[in-house]
Amino acid sequence: IKFLIVTPNFHRVHHSINMTEGNSNFSTVFPVWDYLFRTVIIKKNIELETIFFGIDNRLNNDTISFKNCIINPCLNLIK
């Protein structure tokens, strides 16, 4: 059934901080579009656990400061 309807794990790859993965799995209902336009990346469950989510351009030296680390400590966990 996962080839007919998008599952959460299928679309989850789309939210990866890695832009190779982030530019894939655009479908929200029918994955046939990603297969048709070759924008699909299939990950196994064990590989899904290693995906980091977010926007990579937020993680630079200008935005990582003591104040930002106190406000949002999760930013430093990714690097």
PyMOL Python script that loads the backbone (N, CA, C, O; Angstrom):
from pymol import cmd

cmd.read_pdbstr("""\
ATOM      1  N   ILE A   1       0.819  -1.200   0.000  1.00  0.00           N
ATOM      2  CA  ILE A   1       0.000   0.000   0.000  1.00  0.00           C
ATOM      3  C   ILE A   1       0.867   1.272   0.000  1.00  0.00           C
ATOM      4  O   ILE A   1       0.411   2.332  -0.429  1.00  0.00           O
ATOM      5  N   LYS A   2       2.122   1.164   0.483  1.00  0.00           N
ATOM      6  CA  LYS A   2       2.970   2.358   0.539  1.00  0.00           C
ATOM      7  C   LYS A   2       3.352   2.881  -0.839  1.00  0.00           C
ATOM      8  O   LYS A   2       3.859   3.998  -0.948  1.00  0.00           O
ATOM      9  N   PHE A   3       3.121   2.100  -1.895  1.00  0.00           N
ATOM     10  CA  PHE A   3       3.368   2.583  -3.257  1.00  0.00           C
ATOM     11  C   PHE A   3       2.166   3.343  -3.819  1.00  0.00           C
ATOM     12  O   PHE A   3       2.269   4.005  -4.851  1.00  0.00           O
ATOM     13  N   LEU A   4       1.031   3.242  -3.132  1.00  0.00           N
ATOM     14  CA  LEU A   4      -0.185   3.918  -3.581  1.00  0.00           C
ATOM     15  C   LEU A   4      -0.495   5.181  -2.790  1.00  0.00           C
ATOM     16  O   LEU A   4      -1.030   6.147  -3.334  1.00  0.00           O
ATOM     17  N   ILE A   5      -0.156   5.170  -1.505  1.00  0.00           N
ATOM     18  CA  ILE A   5      -0.456   6.301  -0.627  1.00  0.00           C
ATOM     19  C   ILE A   5       0.811   6.667   0.145  1.00  0.00           C
ATOM     20  O   ILE A   5       1.533   5.785   0.611  1.00  0.00           O
ATOM     21  N   VAL A   6       1.077   7.948   0.280  1.00  0.00           N
ATOM     22  CA  VAL A   6       2.264   8.414   0.988  1.00  0.00           C
ATOM     23  C   VAL A   6       2.141   8.090   2.468  1.00  0.00           C
ATOM     24  O   VAL A   6       1.122   8.367   3.100  1.00  0.00           O
ATOM     25  N   THR A   7       3.194   7.501   3.003  1.00  0.00           N
ATOM     26  CA  THR A   7       3.260   7.236   4.434  1.00  0.00           C
ATOM     27  C   THR A   7       4.081   8.340   5.096  1.00  0.00           C
ATOM     28  O   THR A   7       4.830   9.036   4.412  1.00  0.00           O
ATOM     29  N   PRO A   8       3.956   8.512   6.403  1.00  0.00           N
ATOM     30  CA  PRO A   8       4.762   9.543   7.075  1.00  0.00           C
ATOM     31  C   PRO A   8       6.268   9.351   6.864  1.00  0.00           C
ATOM     32  O   PRO A   8       6.995  10.329   6.687  1.00  0.00           O
ATOM     33  N   ASN A   9       6.735   8.113   6.881  1.00  0.00           N
ATOM     34  CA  ASN A   9       8.163   7.871   6.681  1.00  0.00           C
ATOM     35  C   ASN A   9       8.612   8.213   5.267  1.00  0.00           C
ATOM     36  O   ASN A   9       9.759   8.615   5.067  1.00  0.00           O
ATOM     37  N   PHE A  10       7.739   8.064   4.293  1.00  0.00           N
ATOM     38  CA  PHE A  10       8.074   8.422   2.913  1.00  0.00           C
ATOM     39  C   PHE A  10       8.320   9.922   2.807  1.00  0.00           C
ATOM     40  O   PHE A  10       9.329  10.345   2.244  1.00  0.00           O
ATOM     41  N   HIS A  11       7.416  10.720   3.339  1.00  0.00           N
ATOM     42  CA  HIS A  11       7.528  12.173   3.224  1.00  0.00           C
ATOM     43  C   HIS A  11       8.546  12.749   4.209  1.00  0.00           C
ATOM     44  O   HIS A  11       9.055  13.851   4.006  1.00  0.00           O
ATOM     45  N   ARG A  12       8.836  12.014   5.260  1.00  0.00           N
ATOM     46  CA  ARG A  12       9.784  12.467   6.291  1.00  0.00           C
ATOM     47  C   ARG A  12      11.143  12.798   5.696  1.00  0.00           C
ATOM     48  O   ARG A  12      11.806  13.728   6.156  1.00  0.00           O
ATOM     49  N   VAL A  13      11.566  12.058   4.687  1.00  0.00           N
ATOM     50  CA  VAL A  13      12.855  12.276   4.034  1.00  0.00           C
ATOM     51  C   VAL A  13      12.917  13.689   3.458  1.00  0.00           C
ATOM     52  O   VAL A  13      13.986  14.300   3.426  1.00  0.00           O
ATOM     53  N   HIS A  14      11.797  14.201   3.010  1.00  0.00           N
ATOM     54  CA  HIS A  14      11.721  15.525   2.397  1.00  0.00           C
ATOM     55  C   HIS A  14      12.154  16.636   3.356  1.00  0.00           C
ATOM     56  O   HIS A  14      12.576  17.699   2.902  1.00  0.00           O
ATOM     57  N   HIS A  15      12.060  16.420   4.645  1.00  0.00           N
ATOM     58  CA  HIS A  15      12.379  17.443   5.635  1.00  0.00           C
ATOM     59  C   HIS A  15      13.804  17.327   6.183  1.00  0.00           C
ATOM     60  O   HIS A  15      14.130  17.916   7.214  1.00  0.00           O
ATOM     61  N   SER A  16      14.640  16.569   5.491  1.00  0.00           N
ATOM     62  CA  SER A  16      16.022  16.374   5.908  1.00  0.00           C
ATOM     63  C   SER A  16      16.837  17.643   5.724  1.00  0.00           C
ATOM     64  O   SER A  16      16.571  18.442   4.826  1.00  0.00           O
ATOM     65  N   ILE A  17      17.840  17.820   6.591  1.00  0.00           N
ATOM     66  CA  ILE A  17      18.750  18.958   6.474  1.00  0.00           C
ATOM     67  C   ILE A  17      19.684  18.779   5.274  1.00  0.00           C
ATOM     68  O   ILE A  17      20.202  19.759   4.740  1.00  0.00           O
ATOM     69  N   ASN A  18      19.901  17.530   4.850  1.00  0.00           N
ATOM     70  CA  ASN A  18      20.703  17.212   3.668  1.00  0.00           C
ATOM     71  C   ASN A  18      19.875  17.552   2.428  1.00  0.00           C
ATOM     72  O   ASN A  18      18.831  16.939   2.203  1.00  0.00           O
ATOM     73  N   MET A  19      20.313  18.497   1.637  1.00  0.00           N
ATOM     74  CA  MET A  19      19.511  18.968   0.509  1.00  0.00           C
ATOM     75  C   MET A  19      19.321  17.917  -0.584  1.00  0.00           C
ATOM     76  O   MET A  19      18.370  18.016  -1.359  1.00  0.00           O
ATOM     77  N   THR A  20      20.189  16.923  -0.667  1.00  0.00           N
ATOM     78  CA  THR A  20      19.954  15.824  -1.604  1.00  0.00           C
ATOM     79  C   THR A  20      18.675  15.088  -1.229  1.00  0.00           C
ATOM     80  O   THR A  20      17.884  14.713  -2.095  1.00  0.00           O
ATOM     81  N   GLU A  21      18.484  14.887   0.062  1.00  0.00           N
ATOM     82  CA  GLU A  21      17.263  14.245   0.543  1.00  0.00           C
ATOM     83  C   GLU A  21      16.109  15.245   0.597  1.00  0.00           C
ATOM     84  O   GLU A  21      14.961  14.882   0.339  1.00  0.00           O
ATOM     85  N   GLY A  22      16.405  16.492   0.928  1.00  0.00           N
ATOM     86  CA  GLY A  22      15.366  17.514   1.043  1.00  0.00           C
ATOM     87  C   GLY A  22      14.692  17.844  -0.276  1.00  0.00           C
ATOM     88  O   GLY A  22      13.540  18.279  -0.300  1.00  0.00           O
ATOM     89  N   ASN A  23      15.404  17.639  -1.368  1.00  0.00           N
ATOM     90  CA  ASN A  23      14.833  17.876  -2.696  1.00  0.00           C
ATOM     91  C   ASN A  23      14.259  16.590  -3.273  1.00  0.00           C
ATOM     92  O   ASN A  23      14.468  16.281  -4.446  1.00  0.00           O
ATOM     93  N   SER A  24      13.546  15.853  -2.456  1.00  0.00           N
ATOM     94  CA  SER A  24      12.938  14.595  -2.885  1.00  0.00           C
ATOM     95  C   SER A  24      11.633  14.380  -2.123  1.00  0.00           C
ATOM     96  O   SER A  24      11.306  15.124  -1.198  1.00  0.00           O
ATOM     97  N   ASN A  25      10.900  13.355  -2.528  1.00  0.00           N
ATOM     98  CA  ASN A  25       9.680  12.931  -1.840  1.00  0.00           C
ATOM     99  C   ASN A  25       8.728  14.096  -1.566  1.00  0.00           C
ATOM    100  O   ASN A  25       8.342  14.338  -0.422  1.00  0.00           O
ATOM    101  N   PHE A  26       8.363  14.799  -2.607  1.00  0.00           N
ATOM    102  CA  PHE A  26       7.488  15.964  -2.504  1.00  0.00           C
ATOM    103  C   PHE A  26       6.013  15.593  -2.306  1.00  0.00           C
ATOM    104  O   PHE A  26       5.236  16.395  -1.787  1.00  0.00           O
ATOM    105  N   SER A  27       5.633  14.398  -2.712  1.00  0.00           N
ATOM    106  CA  SER A  27       4.224  14.002  -2.673  1.00  0.00           C
ATOM    107  C   SER A  27       3.670  14.007  -1.257  1.00  0.00           C
ATOM    108  O   SER A  27       4.363  13.674  -0.296  1.00  0.00           O
ATOM    109  N   THR A  28       2.405  14.393  -1.154  1.00  0.00           N
ATOM    110  CA  THR A  28       1.738  14.369   0.143  1.00  0.00           C
ATOM    111  C   THR A  28       0.587  13.372   0.194  1.00  0.00           C
ATOM    112  O   THR A  28       0.119  13.017   1.276  1.00  0.00           O
ATOM    113  N   VAL A  29       0.128  12.917  -0.973  1.00  0.00           N
ATOM    114  CA  VAL A  29      -0.961  11.941  -1.003  1.00  0.00           C
ATOM    115  C   VAL A  29      -0.588  10.726  -1.855  1.00  0.00           C
ATOM    116  O   VAL A  29      -0.633   9.592  -1.378  1.00  0.00           O
ATOM    117  N   PHE A  30      -0.219  10.967  -3.114  1.00  0.00           N
ATOM    118  CA  PHE A  30       0.071   9.882  -4.046  1.00  0.00           C
ATOM    119  C   PHE A  30       1.541   9.909  -4.468  1.00  0.00           C
ATOM    120  O   PHE A  30       1.956  10.837  -5.162  1.00  0.00           O
ATOM    121  N   PRO A  31       2.330   8.924  -4.069  1.00  0.00           N
ATOM    122  CA  PRO A  31       3.767   8.927  -4.387  1.00  0.00           C
ATOM    123  C   PRO A  31       4.070   8.698  -5.860  1.00  0.00           C
ATOM    124  O   PRO A  31       5.226   8.797  -6.272  1.00  0.00           O
ATOM    125  N   VAL A  32       3.059   8.396  -6.654  1.00  0.00           N
ATOM    126  CA  VAL A  32       3.283   8.148  -8.074  1.00  0.00           C
ATOM    127  C   VAL A  32       3.980   9.336  -8.735  1.00  0.00           C
ATOM    128  O   VAL A  32       4.741   9.146  -9.684  1.00  0.00           O
ATOM    129  N   TRP A  33       3.739  10.557  -8.254  1.00  0.00           N
ATOM    130  CA  TRP A  33       4.360  11.748  -8.848  1.00  0.00           C
ATOM    131  C   TRP A  33       5.869  11.752  -8.628  1.00  0.00           C
ATOM    132  O   TRP A  33       6.628  12.127  -9.523  1.00  0.00           O
ATOM    133  N   ASP A  34       6.299  11.345  -7.461  1.00  0.00           N
ATOM    134  CA  ASP A  34       7.743  11.281  -7.212  1.00  0.00           C
ATOM    135  C   ASP A  34       8.402  10.185  -8.038  1.00  0.00           C
ATOM    136  O   ASP A  34       9.523  10.353  -8.518  1.00  0.00           O
ATOM    137  N   TYR A  35       7.716   9.076  -8.203  1.00  0.00           N
ATOM    138  CA  TYR A  35       8.267   8.021  -9.063  1.00  0.00           C
ATOM    139  C   TYR A  35       8.306   8.483 -10.520  1.00  0.00           C
ATOM    140  O   TYR A  35       9.275   8.222 -11.232  1.00  0.00           O
ATOM    141  N   LEU A  36       7.270   9.157 -10.952  1.00  0.00           N
ATOM    142  CA  LEU A  36       7.174   9.625 -12.330  1.00  0.00           C
ATOM    143  C   LEU A  36       8.261  10.656 -12.665  1.00  0.00           C
ATOM    144  O   LEU A  36       8.870  10.595 -13.732  1.00  0.00           O
ATOM    145  N   PHE A  37       8.499  11.607 -11.742  1.00  0.00           N
ATOM    146  CA  PHE A  37       9.488  12.657 -11.982  1.00  0.00           C
ATOM    147  C   PHE A  37      10.861  12.341 -11.398  1.00  0.00           C
ATOM    148  O   PHE A  37      11.746  13.197 -11.380  1.00  0.00           O
ATOM    149  N   ARG A  38      11.035  11.113 -10.924  1.00  0.00           N
ATOM    150  CA  ARG A  38      12.313  10.625 -10.387  1.00  0.00           C
ATOM    151  C   ARG A  38      12.835  11.489  -9.238  1.00  0.00           C
ATOM    152  O   ARG A  38      14.027  11.786  -9.164  1.00  0.00           O
ATOM    153  N   THR A  39      11.950  11.877  -8.366  1.00  0.00           N
ATOM    154  CA  THR A  39      12.342  12.644  -7.177  1.00  0.00           C
ATOM    155  C   THR A  39      12.147  11.827  -5.905  1.00  0.00           C
ATOM    156  O   THR A  39      12.000  12.388  -4.819  1.00  0.00           O
ATOM    157  N   VAL A  40      12.146  10.528  -6.037  1.00  0.00           N
ATOM    158  CA  VAL A  40      11.898   9.654  -4.892  1.00  0.00           C
ATOM    159  C   VAL A  40      13.216   9.137  -4.324  1.00  0.00           C
ATOM    160  O   VAL A  40      14.128   8.773  -5.066  1.00  0.00           O
ATOM    161  N   ILE A  41      13.298   9.111  -2.998  1.00  0.00           N
ATOM    162  CA  ILE A  41      14.392   8.467  -2.279  1.00  0.00           C
ATOM    163  C   ILE A  41      13.748   7.549  -1.255  1.00  0.00           C
ATOM    164  O   ILE A  41      12.980   7.996  -0.403  1.00  0.00           O
ATOM    165  N   ILE A  42      14.062   6.278  -1.341  1.00  0.00           N
ATOM    166  CA  ILE A  42      13.509   5.285  -0.420  1.00  0.00           C
ATOM    167  C   ILE A  42      14.553   4.998   0.650  1.00  0.00           C
ATOM    168  O   ILE A  42      15.696   4.662   0.343  1.00  0.00           O
ATOM    169  N   LYS A  43      14.153   5.132   1.891  1.00  0.00           N
ATOM    170  CA  LYS A  43      15.038   4.857   3.026  1.00  0.00           C
ATOM    171  C   LYS A  43      14.469   3.716   3.850  1.00  0.00           C
ATOM    172  O   LYS A  43      13.255   3.588   4.006  1.00  0.00           O
ATOM    173  N   LYS A  44      15.358   2.894   4.372  1.00  0.00           N
ATOM    174  CA  LYS A  44      14.940   1.843   5.294  1.00  0.00           C
ATOM    175  C   LYS A  44      14.700   2.472   6.660  1.00  0.00           C
ATOM    176  O   LYS A  44      15.172   3.576   6.932  1.00  0.00           O
ATOM    177  N   ASN A  45      13.974   1.777   7.510  1.00  0.00           N
ATOM    178  CA  ASN A  45      13.643   2.317   8.837  1.00  0.00           C
ATOM    179  C   ASN A  45      14.881   2.694   9.637  1.00  0.00           C
ATOM    180  O   ASN A  45      14.876   3.708  10.334  1.00  0.00           O
ATOM    181  N   ILE A  46      15.940   1.897   9.548  1.00  0.00           N
ATOM    182  CA  ILE A  46      17.159   2.194  10.300  1.00  0.00           C
ATOM    183  C   ILE A  46      17.815   3.460   9.772  1.00  0.00           C
ATOM    184  O   ILE A  46      18.425   4.199  10.544  1.00  0.00           O
ATOM    185  N   GLU A  47      17.707   3.727   8.477  1.00  0.00           N
ATOM    186  CA  GLU A  47      18.272   4.938   7.885  1.00  0.00           C
ATOM    187  C   GLU A  47      17.457   6.172   8.260  1.00  0.00           C
ATOM    188  O   GLU A  47      18.007   7.270   8.352  1.00  0.00           O
ATOM    189  N   LEU A  48      16.169   6.006   8.474  1.00  0.00           N
ATOM    190  CA  LEU A  48      15.314   7.130   8.847  1.00  0.00           C
ATOM    191  C   LEU A  48      15.690   7.691  10.209  1.00  0.00           C
ATOM    192  O   LEU A  48      15.477   8.874  10.472  1.00  0.00           O
ATOM    193  N   GLU A  49      16.247   6.856  11.076  1.00  0.00           N
ATOM    194  CA  GLU A  49      16.626   7.312  12.415  1.00  0.00           C
ATOM    195  C   GLU A  49      17.815   8.261  12.382  1.00  0.00           C
ATOM    196  O   GLU A  49      18.030   9.007  13.337  1.00  0.00           O
ATOM    197  N   THR A  50      18.586   8.249  11.313  1.00  0.00           N
ATOM    198  CA  THR A  50      19.792   9.081  11.242  1.00  0.00           C
ATOM    199  C   THR A  50      19.550  10.398  10.505  1.00  0.00           C
ATOM    200  O   THR A  50      20.492  11.166  10.309  1.00  0.00           O
ATOM    201  N   ILE A  51      18.320  10.677  10.094  1.00  0.00           N
ATOM    202  CA  ILE A  51      18.019  11.909   9.367  1.00  0.00           C
ATOM    203  C   ILE A  51      17.894  13.071  10.353  1.00  0.00           C
ATOM    204  O   ILE A  51      17.184  12.976  11.354  1.00  0.00           O
ATOM    205  N   PHE A  52      18.587  14.158  10.059  1.00  0.00           N
ATOM    206  CA  PHE A  52      18.446  15.386  10.829  1.00  0.00           C
ATOM    207  C   PHE A  52      17.523  16.317  10.065  1.00  0.00           C
ATOM    208  O   PHE A  52      17.600  16.408   8.840  1.00  0.00           O
ATOM    209  N   PHE A  53      16.657  17.004  10.780  1.00  0.00           N
ATOM    210  CA  PHE A  53      15.667  17.872  10.160  1.00  0.00           C
ATOM    211  C   PHE A  53      16.031  19.327  10.368  1.00  0.00           C
ATOM    212  O   PHE A  53      16.707  19.673  11.337  1.00  0.00           O
ATOM    213  N   GLY A  54      15.588  20.177   9.464  1.00  0.00           N
ATOM    214  CA  GLY A  54      15.790  21.604   9.643  1.00  0.00           C
ATOM    215  C   GLY A  54      16.271  22.284   8.382  1.00  0.00           C
ATOM    216  O   GLY A  54      16.170  21.743   7.280  1.00  0.00           O
ATOM    217  N   ILE A  55      16.796  23.483   8.566  1.00  0.00           N
ATOM    218  CA  ILE A  55      17.314  24.278   7.461  1.00  0.00           C
ATOM    219  C   ILE A  55      18.786  24.511   7.742  1.00  0.00           C
ATOM    220  O   ILE A  55      19.139  25.097   8.765  1.00  0.00           O
ATOM    221  N   ASP A  56      19.636  24.062   6.853  1.00  0.00           N
ATOM    222  CA  ASP A  56      21.074  24.104   7.072  1.00  0.00           C
ATOM    223  C   ASP A  56      21.628  25.516   7.171  1.00  0.00           C
ATOM    224  O   ASP A  56      22.596  25.730   7.901  1.00  0.00           O
ATOM    225  N   ASN A  57      21.054  26.496   6.464  1.00  0.00           N
ATOM    226  CA  ASN A  57      21.630  27.836   6.481  1.00  0.00           C
ATOM    227  C   ASN A  57      21.443  28.539   7.823  1.00  0.00           C
ATOM    228  O   ASN A  57      22.018  29.607   8.033  1.00  0.00           O
ATOM    229  N   ARG A  58      20.665  27.977   8.727  1.00  0.00           N
ATOM    230  CA  ARG A  58      20.536  28.542  10.077  1.00  0.00           C
ATOM    231  C   ARG A  58      21.721  28.165  10.942  1.00  0.00           C
ATOM    232  O   ARG A  58      21.925  28.760  12.000  1.00  0.00           O
ATOM    233  N   LEU A  59      22.506  27.185  10.512  1.00  0.00           N
ATOM    234  CA  LEU A  59      23.614  26.684  11.320  1.00  0.00           C
ATOM    235  C   LEU A  59      24.946  27.244  10.837  1.00  0.00           C
ATOM    236  O   LEU A  59      25.776  26.502  10.310  1.00  0.00           O
ATOM    237  N   ASN A  60      25.152  28.519  11.008  1.00  0.00           N
ATOM    238  CA  ASN A  60      26.444  29.096  10.679  1.00  0.00           C
ATOM    239  C   ASN A  60      26.970  29.856  11.889  1.00  0.00           C
ATOM    240  O   ASN A  60      26.259  30.024  12.880  1.00  0.00           O
ATOM    241  N   ASN A  61      28.200  30.308  11.809  1.00  0.00           N
ATOM    242  CA  ASN A  61      28.840  30.951  12.959  1.00  0.00           C
ATOM    243  C   ASN A  61      28.156  32.252  13.358  1.00  0.00           C
ATOM    244  O   ASN A  61      28.254  32.665  14.514  1.00  0.00           O
ATOM    245  N   ASP A  62      27.465  32.904  12.429  1.00  0.00           N
ATOM    246  CA  ASP A  62      26.790  34.154  12.757  1.00  0.00           C
ATOM    247  C   ASP A  62      25.565  33.940  13.644  1.00  0.00           C
ATOM    248  O   ASP A  62      25.230  34.796  14.463  1.00  0.00           O
ATOM    249  N   THR A  63      24.907  32.808  13.481  1.00  0.00           N
ATOM    250  CA  THR A  63      23.678  32.570  14.241  1.00  0.00           C
ATOM    251  C   THR A  63      23.903  31.772  15.512  1.00  0.00           C
ATOM    252  O   THR A  63      23.042  31.757  16.391  1.00  0.00           O
ATOM    253  N   ILE A  64      25.064  31.098  15.626  1.00  0.00           N
ATOM    254  CA  ILE A  64      25.346  30.333  16.835  1.00  0.00           C
ATOM    255  C   ILE A  64      26.076  31.248  17.812  1.00  0.00           C
ATOM    256  O   ILE A  64      27.260  31.538  17.644  1.00  0.00           O
ATOM    257  N   SER A  65      25.370  31.685  18.811  1.00  0.00           N
ATOM    258  CA  SER A  65      25.931  32.541  19.852  1.00  0.00           C
ATOM    259  C   SER A  65      25.432  32.016  21.196  1.00  0.00           C
ATOM    260  O   SER A  65      24.577  31.132  21.247  1.00  0.00           O
ATOM    261  N   PHE A  66      25.964  32.557  22.265  1.00  0.00           N
ATOM    262  CA  PHE A  66      25.521  32.134  23.590  1.00  0.00           C
ATOM    263  C   PHE A  66      24.026  32.354  23.758  1.00  0.00           C
ATOM    264  O   PHE A  66      23.310  31.491  24.265  1.00  0.00           O
ATOM    265  N   LYS A  67      23.567  33.523  23.323  1.00  0.00           N
ATOM    266  CA  LYS A  67      22.146  33.854  23.436  1.00  0.00           C
ATOM    267  C   LYS A  67      21.289  32.858  22.650  1.00  0.00           C
ATOM    268  O   LYS A  67      20.285  32.365  23.164  1.00  0.00           O
ATOM    269  N   ASN A  68      21.678  32.561  21.414  1.00  0.00           N
ATOM    270  CA  ASN A  68      20.901  31.621  20.596  1.00  0.00           C
ATOM    271  C   ASN A  68      20.965  30.202  21.160  1.00  0.00           C
ATOM    272  O   ASN A  68      19.997  29.449  21.050  1.00  0.00           O
ATOM    273  N   CYS A  69      22.092  29.834  21.759  1.00  0.00           N
ATOM    274  CA  CYS A  69      22.195  28.505  22.373  1.00  0.00           C
ATOM    275  C   CYS A  69      21.261  28.370  23.575  1.00  0.00           C
ATOM    276  O   CYS A  69      20.725  27.291  23.827  1.00  0.00           O
ATOM    277  N   ILE A  70      21.067  29.454  24.311  1.00  0.00           N
ATOM    278  CA  ILE A  70      20.134  29.424  25.436  1.00  0.00           C
ATOM    279  C   ILE A  70      18.694  29.380  24.938  1.00  0.00           C
ATOM    280  O   ILE A  70      17.864  28.654  25.483  1.00  0.00           O
ATOM    281  N   ILE A  71      18.403  30.160  23.899  1.00  0.00           N
ATOM    282  CA  ILE A  71      17.035  30.227  23.361  1.00  0.00           C
ATOM    283  C   ILE A  71      16.665  28.919  22.671  1.00  0.00           C
ATOM    284  O   ILE A  71      15.565  28.405  22.874  1.00  0.00           O
ATOM    285  N   ASN A  72      17.570  28.376  21.858  1.00  0.00           N
ATOM    286  CA  ASN A  72      17.282  27.167  21.092  1.00  0.00           C
ATOM    287  C   ASN A  72      18.481  26.231  21.138  1.00  0.00           C
ATOM    288  O   ASN A  72      19.283  26.231  20.204  1.00  0.00           O
ATOM    289  N   PRO A  73      18.633  25.434  22.191  1.00  0.00           N
ATOM    290  CA  PRO A  73      19.814  24.562  22.329  1.00  0.00           C
ATOM    291  C   PRO A  73      19.863  23.431  21.308  1.00  0.00           C
ATOM    292  O   PRO A  73      20.931  22.852  21.109  1.00  0.00           O
ATOM    293  N   CYS A  74      18.776  23.098  20.666  1.00  0.00           N
ATOM    294  CA  CYS A  74      18.751  21.990  19.714  1.00  0.00           C
ATOM    295  C   CYS A  74      19.576  22.291  18.462  1.00  0.00           C
ATOM    296  O   CYS A  74      20.006  21.358  17.783  1.00  0.00           O
ATOM    297  N   LEU A  75      19.807  23.550  18.142  1.00  0.00           N
ATOM    298  CA  LEU A  75      20.598  23.885  16.962  1.00  0.00           C
ATOM    299  C   LEU A  75      21.996  23.306  17.043  1.00  0.00           C
ATOM    300  O   LEU A  75      22.558  22.909  16.023  1.00  0.00           O
ATOM    301  N   ASN A  76      22.568  23.252  18.232  1.00  0.00           N
ATOM    302  CA  ASN A  76      23.939  22.764  18.374  1.00  0.00           C
ATOM    303  C   ASN A  76      24.026  21.248  18.371  1.00  0.00           C
ATOM    304  O   ASN A  76      25.119  20.701  18.221  1.00  0.00           O
ATOM    305  N   LEU A  77      22.926  20.565  18.528  1.00  0.00           N
ATOM    306  CA  LEU A  77      22.954  19.107  18.514  1.00  0.00           C
ATOM    307  C   LEU A  77      23.210  18.545  17.128  1.00  0.00           C
ATOM    308  O   LEU A  77      23.663  17.409  16.994  1.00  0.00           O
ATOM    309  N   ILE A  78      22.928  19.317  16.106  1.00  0.00           N
ATOM    310  CA  ILE A  78      23.046  18.819  14.743  1.00  0.00           C
ATOM    311  C   ILE A  78      24.493  18.782  14.295  1.00  0.00           C
ATOM    312  O   ILE A  78      24.875  17.877  13.553  1.00  0.00           O
ATOM    313  N   LYS A  79      25.298  19.718  14.713  1.00  0.00           N
ATOM    314  CA  LYS A  79      26.705  19.756  14.277  1.00  0.00           C
ATOM    315  C   LYS A  79      27.574  18.877  15.127  1.00  0.00           C
ATOM    316  O   LYS A  79      28.780  18.793  14.898  1.00  0.00           O
TER     317      LYS A  79
END
""", "prot")
cmd.dss("prot")
cmd.show_as("cartoon", "prot")
cmd.util.cbc("prot")
cmd.orient("prot")
